[in-house]
Amino acid sequence: NNPNNPAEDVYTHLINKARDYVYITTPYLVIDRKMTEDLCRTARSGVDVKIIVPHIYDKWYVYMVNVANYGPLIANGVHVYEYMPGFIHSKTVVCDDECAVCGTINMDYRSLYLHFECAVYFYRNPAVEDVERDFQETLEKCQEITLEDCRNYPRIKKLAGSLLRLFAPL
């Protein structure tokens, strides 16, 4: 376990400092209550919060947990998109044309709490614009998930996703 958690600290900092936008790309949206609350609070404050996840997954159980997390986020103003062409393994966060992170940090328990993940933090660097531009180009290949989509998801899969969320830290 990592008692000094720079990965979570950096993500939390960017989410909470955002004033205009925070855009996230992650293959695994297996977030805890605190991260969910941070994302929701930021969106409710008027910040444009967008998250891109894959439509085609490498692990079925991750997909179930990702989908289980969509509803609360979307209900609070977070925009969730699925990348349609295939699996996307990108892990980036970009915020307010000022800072960005690009590296190996997934938004899941293992990356945030167990592993010592690596990333580059850009601050007031031209690379921030590149990360934001890449996000926008990727967004063109995505489909936004709606609350209606969440409601129409099969009940058995909703139940499975909720149960799997309980075991996500394992």
Salt bridges, closest charged atoms under 4 A:
GLU37 OE2 - ARG33 NH1 2.76
ASP38 OD2 - LYS34 NZ 3.22
ASP38 OD1 - ARG41 NH2 2.44
ASP48 OD2 - LYS50 NZ 3.42
ASP58 OD2 - LYS59 NZ 3.22
GLU82 OE1 - HIS55 ND1 2.58
GLU98 OE1 - LYS17 NZ 2.86
GLU98 OE2 - ARG124 NH2 3.18
GLU117 OE2 - HIS115 ND1 3.26
GLU129 OE2 - ARG133 NH1 3.33
ASP130 OD1 - ARG133 NH2 2.44
GLU144 OE2 - HIS79 ND1 2.69
GLU148 OE1 - ARG151 NH1 3.61
